[in-house]
């Protein structure tokens, strides 16, 4: 087993999602994940505290990209325009591996209450990061919270559409996420 091959975290995520899909989350062990990824068990624990943490791999990076995009939006941007800038920044970092994992990860989460809880916490964390970035721009609390929640919902909807769409779609994730955000903006306008 080559312990120092590059890309170990990504290989561990792919191996875990594959195993969760094949045999279920509860039946999958850290040892199996490490073996499938071609690393040692200690390498697994260098990157993740337990198998649940596989689900949030990259969350810190995603949060940072969202926050950076919001912070760098023009001063004249509305809260949703700033969120769109954050979503566009974060979406640009998503590649083919993220797209391929989408349907399998969705199935693994749907089959495990523990993963559903972890996924919900991930959403809360992303919303909190966007909310804090908006508040730092001077957006009032209630507006910032609503815009952050809409941003998370748009990201989830856009990611689902992108990962399940035709593989010949070369536009990437951003157009799907931005279209979802626009749909949500229009829906909120109809609330009255």
C-alpha positions in Angstrom: 0.0 0.0 0.0 1.6 3.3 -1.1 1.0 5.6 1.9 2.2 8.8 0.3 0.5 8.8 -3.1 -1.0 12.2 -3.9 -4.7 12.7 -3.7 -5.4 10.5 -0.6 -8.3 12.6 0.7 -10.1 12.5 -2.6 -9.4 8.7 -3.0 -10.8 8.2 0.5 -14.0 10.1 -0.3 -14.6 8.2 -3.5 -13.9 4.9 -1.8 -16.2 5.7 1.1 -19.1 6.9 -1.1 -18.7 3.7 -3.3 -18.7 1.5 -0.2 -21.7 3.4 1.4 -23.6 2.9 -1.9 -22.6 -0.8 -2.3 -23.1 -2.1 1.3 -24.6 0.7 3.3 -23.1 3.2 5.7 -23.5 1.1 8.8 -21.8 -1.9 7.2 -18.8 0.0 6.0 -15.7 0.2 8.2 -12.8 2.7 8.2 -10.5 -0.3 7.3 -12.5 -1.1 4.2 -12.5 2.6 3.1 -8.7 2.8 3.6 -8.1 -0.5 1.7 -10.3 0.6 -1.2 -8.5 3.9 -1.4 -5.1 2.2 -1.3 -3.9 3.8 1.9 -3.4 2.8 5.5 -5.9 3.2 8.3 -3.6 5.8 9.9 -3.7 7.8 6.7 -7.5 7.8 6.9 -7.3 9.2 10.4 -4.8 11.9 9.2 -7.6 13.4 7.1 -10.9 12.3 8.8 -11.8 11.8 12.5 -14.4 9.1 11.5 -16.3 7.8 8.5 -19.1 10.4 9.1 -16.6 13.2 8.3 -16.3 11.9 4.7 -19.6 13.7 4.0 -18.2 17.1 4.9 -14.9 16.7 3.1 -14.1 20.0 1.6 -16.7 22.0 3.6 -14.1 24.4 5.0 -12.9 25.1 1.4 -16.4 25.5 0.1 -17.3 27.9 3.0 -14.1 29.9 2.3 -14.9 30.2 -1.4 -18.5 31.3 -0.7 -17.3 33.9 1.8 -14.5 35.2 -0.5 -17.0 35.5 -3.4 -19.5 37.4 -1.2 -16.7 39.7 0.3 -15.4 40.5 -3.2 -18.8 41.3 -4.7 -19.1 45.0 -5.7 -20.2 47.3 -2.9 -23.3 48.1 -4.9 -24.4 44.4 -5.1 -27.6 43.4 -3.4 -27.5 40.7 -0.8 -28.6 38.1 -3.4 -26.2 39.4 -6.0 -23.4 39.0 -3.4 -24.6 35.5 -2.7 -24.6 34.8 -6.4 -20.9 35.9 -6.5 -20.1 33.5 -3.7 -22.0 30.7 -5.3 -20.2 31.3 -8.6 -16.8 31.3 -6.9 -17.6 28.1 -5.0 -19.1 26.4 -8.1 -16.0 27.1 -10.2 -14.0 24.8 -7.9 -16.3 21.8 -8.5 -15.1 19.4 -11.1 -15.8 16.1 -12.7 -15.2 14.1 -9.5 -17.7 16.2 -7.6 -20.3 15.7 -10.4 -19.8 11.9 -10.6 -20.1 11.6 -6.8 -23.4 13.5 -6.6 -25.9 10.7 -7.3 -24.0 8.1 -5.3 -23.6 10.5 -2.3 -27.3 11.4 -2.5 -28.2 7.7 -2.4 -25.9 7.0 0.5 -27.3 10.0 2.5 -30.9 8.9 1.8 -30.2 5.5 3.2 -28.6 6.6 6.5 -30.2 8.7 9.2 -26.7 9.4 10.6 -25.6 10.8 7.2 -28.8 12.8 6.9 -28.1 14.5 10.2 -24.5 15.2 9.1 -25.7 16.6 5.8 -28.1 18.9 7.6 -25.3 20.2 9.8 -23.2 20.8 6.7 -26.1 23.0 5.3 -26.3 24.9 8.5 -22.6 25.6 8.4 -22.6 26.8 4.9 -25.6 29.1 5.6 -23.9 30.5 8.7 -20.8 31.2 6.7 -22.7 33.1 4.0 -24.8 34.9 6.6 -21.7 36.1 8.5 -20.1 37.3 5.2 -23.3 39.3 4.4 -23.4 40.8 7.9 -19.8 41.9 7.4 -20.9 43.7 4.3 -23.5 45.6 6.4 -26.6 43.6 5.4 -29.2 43.5 8.3 -29.3 40.2 10.2 -32.7 39.0 9.0 -31.9 39.7 5.4 -28.5 38.1 5.7 -30.0 35.0 7.2 -32.6 34.7 4.5 -30.1 35.3 1.7 -27.7 32.7 3.3 -30.4 30.1 3.5 -31.5 30.8 -0.1 -27.9 30.4 -1.1 -27.6 27.0 0.4 -30.9 25.9 -1.1 -29.8 27.2 -4.6 -26.4 25.4 -4.2 -28.1 22.1 -3.3 -30.7 22.4 -6.1 -28.2 23.4 -8.7 -25.7 20.7 -7.7 -28.5 18.0 -7.8 -29.5 19.2 -11.3 -25.9 19.3 -12.5 -24.9 15.9 -11.1 -27.9 14.3 -12.6 -27.9 16.1 -16.0 -26.5 15.0 -19.3 -22.8 14.3 -19.1 -22.2 16.3 -22.3 -23.1 19.4 -20.4 -19.8 21.3 -20.4 -21.1 24.5 -18.8 -20.1 23.4 -15.3 -22.0 23.8 -12.0 -22.2 27.6 -11.8 -25.1 28.1 -14.4 -27.2 25.5 -12.6 -26.7 27.1 -9.2 -27.3 30.6 -10.5 -30.4 29.5 -12.3 -31.7 27.9 -9.1 -30.9 31.1 -7.1 -32.9 33.1 -9.7 -35.8 30.7 -9.4 -35.8 31.1 -5.6 -35.6 34.9 -5.9 -38.6 34.8 -8.2 -40.4 32.5 -5.8 -39.8 34.8 -2.8 -41.2 37.7 -4.8 -44.5 35.8 -5.3 -44.9 35.3 -1.5 -46.4 38.7 -1.3 
